[in-house]
């Protein structure tokens, strides 16, 4: 009984240790999304998904949270991974035109692939920037984009404002 309990605890801790918050494969070898990676998550993503570029949508004001920024910058420099910051505010999480253009330039450059797009939780800003790519580069319909965004949101429902933003991207409003 003790051995089973110890084994279960070890498996739980190992799974927790390698859990990447809200990690999703949008398109294999092109775009992955997540919340903020932690510690060994970076190395796991490099070896399992061959991440070539990290794009963070977090703002400079968020850099003070739990020292994630220094960890991330140190890791990308040590592992030859490209790094871009495209800050999008938490309270107005729809990317403006300039941010959209910069993201599309990054992902259009094949030397940057695959790209990990992340925010703090990966639940609002990341899905909206992903929607830009799906519609403008992959030709997704509003309905298909909403399905992907719904998946990226995990348990959070797509809001009316998000539906409108996606419809505007597709030129339907």
Backbone torsions as a table, in degrees:
resi	resn	phi	psi	omega
1	UNK	NA	-41.5	-179.7
2	UNK	-63.5	-40.6	-179.0
3	UNK	-63.9	-41.2	178.7
4	UNK	-63.8	-43.4	179.8
5	UNK	-64.1	-45.0	178.4
6	UNK	-62.7	-42.2	178.1
7	UNK	-63.0	-42.4	179.4
8	UNK	-64.3	-42.3	178.1
9	UNK	-64.0	-42.6	179.7
10	UNK	-62.3	-43.3	178.5
11	UNK	-64.0	-43.2	178.9
12	UNK	-60.4	-47.6	-178.9
13	UNK	-65.5	-39.2	178.2
14	UNK	-65.0	-44.1	179.0
15	UNK	-63.8	-42.5	178.8
16	UNK	-65.2	-39.3	-179.4
17	UNK	-61.9	-34.3	-178.1
18	UNK	-104.8	14.4	179.9
19	UNK	-83.6	126.5	176.8
20	UNK	-104.3	118.7	-175.7
21	UNK	-56.5	125.5	176.5
22	UNK	53.7	36.7	179.3
23	UNK	-73.4	132.2	178.8
24	UNK	-141.3	144.3	172.1
25	UNK	-93.9	110.9	177.3
26	UNK	-83.1	-52.2	173.1
27	UNK	-145.3	116.8	-177.0
28	UNK	-51.6	135.5	179.0
29	UNK	67.8	7.3	177.2
30	UNK	-125.7	-61.1	-173.0
31	UNK	-138.1	127.1	173.6
32	UNK	-123.7	150.6	178.6
33	UNK	-130.6	156.3	178.3
34	UNK	-166.5	173.5	164.9
35	UNK	-80.2	-163.8	-178.2
36	UNK	-69.0	118.5	175.0
37	UNK	-65.4	157.8	179.0
38	UNK	-130.4	147.8	171.2
39	UNK	30.7	-106.7	-174.4
40	UNK	-73.6	-10.6	178.7
41	UNK	-55.6	-40.1	-177.9
42	UNK	-60.4	-49.3	-178.8
43	UNK	-64.8	-41.2	178.1
44	UNK	-59.3	-44.7	-180.0
45	UNK	-65.7	-38.0	179.4
46	UNK	-62.5	-47.9	-176.0
47	UNK	-79.5	-32.8	-179.0
48	UNK	-86.3	-37.2	-174.3
49	UNK	-115.6	-3.2	177.0
50	UNK	57.3	41.5	-178.9
51	UNK	-55.5	126.7	179.1
52	UNK	-101.9	-23.9	-176.4
53	UNK	-146.5	139.4	171.6
54	UNK	-111.9	130.1	174.2
55	UNK	-116.4	119.0	179.4
56	UNK	-104.5	134.1	177.3
57	UNK	-98.5	7.9	-179.0
58	UNK	-77.6	146.5	-178.8
59	UNK	-86.0	161.7	178.1
60	UNK	-56.6	-32.2	179.5
61	UNK	-64.3	-25.5	-179.9
62	UNK	-81.7	-8.2	-176.6
63	UNK	-64.6	-21.2	-177.9
64	UNK	-79.9	-12.6	-177.2
65	UNK	-69.1	111.4	172.1
66	UNK	52.3	24.4	174.9
67	UNK	59.1	24.7	-178.6
68	UNK	-62.8	-35.1	-174.5
69	UNK	-62.1	-49.0	-179.7
70	UNK	-61.5	-40.3	178.1
71	UNK	-61.8	-44.6	-177.7
72	UNK	-66.3	-47.9	-178.6
73	UNK	-63.1	-42.7	178.1
74	UNK	-61.3	-43.8	-178.2
75	UNK	-65.8	-46.2	-177.7
76	UNK	-64.4	-38.7	178.4
77	UNK	-65.9	-36.8	-179.0
78	UNK	-74.4	-20.5	-173.5
79	UNK	-116.9	8.9	176.0
80	UNK	67.0	27.6	178.5
81	UNK	-96.7	135.3	178.2
82	UNK	-73.6	153.8	-176.7
83	UNK	-139.8	130.8	177.2
84	UNK	-131.9	142.3	173.1
85	UNK	-110.3	125.7	173.8
86	UNK	-126.6	76.5	-173.6
87	UNK	-62.7	130.9	174.5
88	UNK	-126.2	131.1	-177.9
89	UNK	-63.7	147.5	178.4
90	UNK	-69.7	-36.8	-175.0
91	UNK	-81.4	-21.2	175.1
92	UNK	-131.7	81.7	-165.9
93	UNK	-87.3	14.8	177.1
94	UNK	-91.6	122.6	-176.8
95	UNK	-67.1	135.6	178.0
96	UNK	-75.5	174.0	-176.3
97	UNK	-58.2	-41.7	-179.6
98	UNK	-65.4	-42.8	178.2
99	UNK	-63.4	-41.7	177.7
100	UNK	-59.1	-48.0	-179.5
101	UNK	-60.4	-45.1	-179.3
102	UNK	-62.7	-42.2	179.6
103	UNK	-64.1	-43.6	179.7
104	UNK	-63.5	-37.0	176.0
105	UNK	-62.8	-43.0	-179.6
106	UNK	-62.4	-48.7	-175.0
107	UNK	-76.5	-23.4	176.1
108	UNK	-72.2	-24.9	179.6
109	UNK	-78.5	106.7	-175.1
110	UNK	-58.7	-24.7	179.5
111	UNK	-70.5	-14.6	179.3
112	UNK	-87.8	-12.3	-172.8
113	UNK	-80.2	151.3	-11.0
114	UNK	-75.0	155.3	-176.6
115	UNK	-108.2	136.7	168.4
116	UNK	-105.1	119.0	176.8
117	UNK	-102.8	121.5	-178.5
118	UNK	-140.4	156.2	172.5
119	UNK	-129.2	-157.5	179.7
120	UNK	-74.2	-47.7	179.1
121	UNK	-114.4	-15.5	179.4
122	UNK	74.6	19.3	-171.0
123	UNK	-106.3	-17.3	-178.6
124	UNK	-129.2	-60.5	-175.7
125	UNK	-65.7	-42.7	-177.8
126	UNK	-63.5	-48.1	178.5
127	UNK	-61.8	-33.8	-179.1
128	UNK	-70.6	-38.5	177.2
129	UNK	-71.8	-33.3	174.5
130	UNK	-63.1	-40.4	178.6
131	UNK	-60.0	-37.6	177.3
132	UNK	-57.9	-49.0	-178.8
133	UNK	-64.9	-43.7	-178.3
134	UNK	-60.0	-42.8	-177.6
135	UNK	-79.1	-47.3	-172.3
136	UNK	-81.4	-22.8	-178.6
137	UNK	-117.5	-27.9	-177.9
138	UNK	-105.2	-5.6	176.0
139	UNK	69.4	24.6	178.8
140	UNK	-65.2	149.4	172.6
141	UNK	-78.6	167.4	176.2
142	UNK	-58.3	-45.0	-177.5
143	UNK	-62.5	-45.4	179.9
144	UNK	-67.3	-36.9	177.2
145	UNK	-64.6	-42.8	178.6
146	UNK	-61.6	-34.8	177.2
147	UNK	-63.9	-43.1	179.6
148	UNK	-67.6	-45.6	-179.9
149	UNK	-60.7	-40.9	178.0
150	UNK	-59.9	-41.8	177.8
151	UNK	-64.5	-43.3	-179.2
152	UNK	-67.1	-28.2	180.0
153	UNK	-74.8	-8.9	-174.7
154	UNK	57.2	-110.0	-174.4
155	UNK	-92.4	-5.6	-176.6
156	UNK	-86.5	131.7	-179.9
157	UNK	-73.9	146.7	175.9
158	UNK	-67.8	128.9	-177.7
159	UNK	-81.5	165.1	176.3
160	UNK	-61.7	-38.7	179.1
161	UNK	-64.1	-38.1	178.1
162	UNK	-68.0	-40.8	176.6
163	UNK	-60.4	-42.2	179.7
164	UNK	-65.9	-42.9	178.0
165	UNK	-58.6	-45.8	-179.0
166	UNK	-65.9	-39.6	177.4
167	UNK	-63.9	-39.7	177.8
168	UNK	-63.6	-40.2	178.0
169	UNK	-58.8	-37.5	-177.9
170	UNK	-86.0	1.2	179.5
171	UNK	72.3	26.4	-178.9
172	UNK	-102.2	11.7	177.5
173	UNK	-138.3	NA	NA
